[in-house]
Amino acid sequence: MKKQSIEKYLQLEEDLRRYRKALNQALEIMLDQEISKYPIFIFHQQELEMGIPIIQAGENTGSWSIHASSMEEFMVKNLLDQEKIPDFQKLYKSHDNHFCLFVLSELGAQFIFYPRQEAIYTDYGNLN
C-alpha cells in the first residue's frame, strides 16, 4: 500500500472517532423513522449531490464531509447493481453493530463497515 493510501486511511480513522456520536444519532433517527433499513453514510472531500448533509468538513469537524443516504437511494441512482442487492443486504445485516460507510476519495470509492462503538481490546481479546 502506498504511503498516500495509508495516510488517507489514518486520517479517516481519526475523523471517524470524532464523528461516531453524530453518526449513531443519525442512524437511530433513520431507523426509528423507518427512512431505511439500510442507512449508508457517504464520506467525501468534494462536492456531492446525494443524500442529506449531516457534517460539513472544516477546521473543527475534520477533513471529511458526511451525507446520510440509503441502499434505496444507491439503487435509484444505479450505484448498486439490482442483481447484487440480496448479497448487499446479507452483508449489511451481518455487520449489525457497524456503520455502513461509502468512502469517496482520490483512492477510489469503497464500502467500509466501521464499528458503532469503540472496542476495548486486551491481550485476551475484545472486551465489548
C-alpha positions as CSV (number, residue, x, y, z in Angstrom):
1,M,0.0,0.0,0.0
2,K,1.3,3.4,-0.9
3,K,2.2,6.0,1.8
4,Q,-0.6,8.2,0.5
5,S,-3.1,5.5,0.9
6,I,-2.0,4.7,4.5
7,E,-2.2,8.4,5.4
8,K,-5.7,8.8,3.9
9,Y,-7.0,5.8,5.9
10,L,-5.3,7.1,9.1
11,Q,-6.9,10.5,8.6
12,L,-10.3,8.8,8.0
13,E,-9.9,6.7,11.2
14,E,-9.1,9.8,13.2
15,D,-12.1,11.6,11.9
16,L,-14.4,8.6,12.4
17,R,-13.7,8.6,16.2
18,R,-14.8,12.3,16.2
19,Y,-18.0,11.6,14.2
20,R,-19.1,8.4,16.0
21,K,-21.7,10.1,18.2
22,A,-23.3,12.1,15.4
23,L,-23.4,9.0,13.2
24,N,-25.1,7.0,15.9
25,Q,-27.7,9.7,16.3
26,A,-28.3,9.9,12.6
27,L,-28.5,6.2,12.3
28,E,-31.1,5.9,15.1
29,I,-33.2,8.6,13.5
30,M,-33.2,6.9,10.1
31,L,-34.1,3.5,11.7
32,D,-36.7,4.9,14.1
33,Q,-38.4,6.9,11.4
34,E,-38.3,3.9,9.0
35,I,-36.4,6.0,6.4
36,S,-34.4,2.9,5.5
37,K,-33.4,-0.4,7.0
38,Y,-30.1,0.1,5.2
39,P,-28.6,3.5,6.0
40,I,-25.3,4.4,4.3
41,F,-23.1,7.3,5.3
42,I,-21.2,8.8,2.4
43,F,-17.7,10.2,3.3
44,H,-16.3,12.6,0.8
45,Q,-14.0,15.6,0.3
46,Q,-15.6,17.1,-2.8
47,E,-19.0,18.4,-3.8
48,L,-21.7,15.8,-3.7
49,E,-25.3,15.9,-4.7
50,M,-26.6,12.8,-3.0
51,G,-28.0,12.1,0.4
52,I,-28.6,14.6,3.1
53,P,-25.6,16.6,4.5
54,I,-25.0,15.9,8.2
55,I,-21.4,17.0,8.7
56,Q,-19.5,19.6,6.7
57,A,-15.7,19.3,6.6
58,G,-14.0,22.2,8.4
59,E,-11.4,23.2,10.9
60,N,-13.5,22.0,13.9
61,T,-15.1,18.9,12.2
62,G,-12.2,17.3,10.3
63,S,-11.4,16.8,6.7
64,W,-14.4,14.7,5.6
65,S,-17.9,15.8,4.8
66,I,-20.7,13.2,5.5
67,H,-24.0,12.7,3.9
68,A,-26.7,10.3,5.1
69,S,-28.1,8.1,2.3
70,S,-29.6,4.7,2.0
71,M,-29.4,1.5,0.0
72,E,-32.6,2.6,-1.8
73,E,-31.0,5.8,-3.0
74,F,-28.0,3.9,-4.2
75,M,-30.4,1.6,-6.2
76,V,-32.3,4.6,-7.7
77,K,-29.0,6.2,-8.8
78,N,-27.8,2.8,-10.2
79,L,-24.8,2.7,-7.8
80,L,-25.8,-0.8,-6.7
81,D,-26.5,-3.5,-9.3
82,Q,-30.0,-4.9,-8.9
83,E,-28.6,-8.4,-9.0
84,K,-26.3,-7.7,-6.1
85,I,-28.9,-6.3,-3.7
86,P,-29.6,-9.6,-1.9
87,D,-25.8,-10.0,-1.3
88,F,-25.5,-6.4,-0.1
89,Q,-28.5,-6.9,2.3
90,K,-26.9,-10.1,3.7
91,L,-23.5,-8.4,4.1
92,Y,-25.2,-5.3,5.8
93,K,-27.2,-7.5,8.2
94,S,-24.0,-9.4,9.2
95,H,-22.5,-6.1,10.3
96,D,-25.3,-5.2,12.7
97,N,-23.1,-3.2,15.1
98,H,-21.3,-1.3,12.4
99,F,-21.9,1.8,10.3
100,C,-22.0,1.2,6.6
101,L,-19.7,3.9,5.0
102,F,-19.3,4.6,1.4
103,V,-15.9,6.4,1.1
104,L,-15.1,8.6,-1.9
105,S,-11.5,9.8,-2.3
106,E,-8.8,10.1,-4.8
107,L,-8.1,6.4,-4.0
108,G,-11.5,5.4,-5.4
109,A,-14.9,4.5,-3.9
110,Q,-15.5,1.7,-1.5
111,F,-17.8,0.4,1.2
112,I,-16.4,0.1,4.7
113,F,-18.2,-1.3,7.8
114,Y,-17.0,0.6,10.9
115,P,-17.8,-0.3,14.5
116,R,-20.6,1.8,16.1
117,Q,-18.8,1.6,19.4
118,E,-15.1,1.9,20.2
119,A,-13.9,-1.6,21.0
120,I,-11.7,-2.2,24.1
121,Y,-9.0,-4.7,23.4
122,T,-6.8,-6.7,25.7
123,D,-4.2,-9.4,25.2
124,Y,-7.1,-11.8,25.6
125,G,-9.5,-10.4,23.1
126,N,-12.3,-7.9,22.7
127,L,-14.0,-6.8,26.0
128,N,-17.1,-5.3,24.3
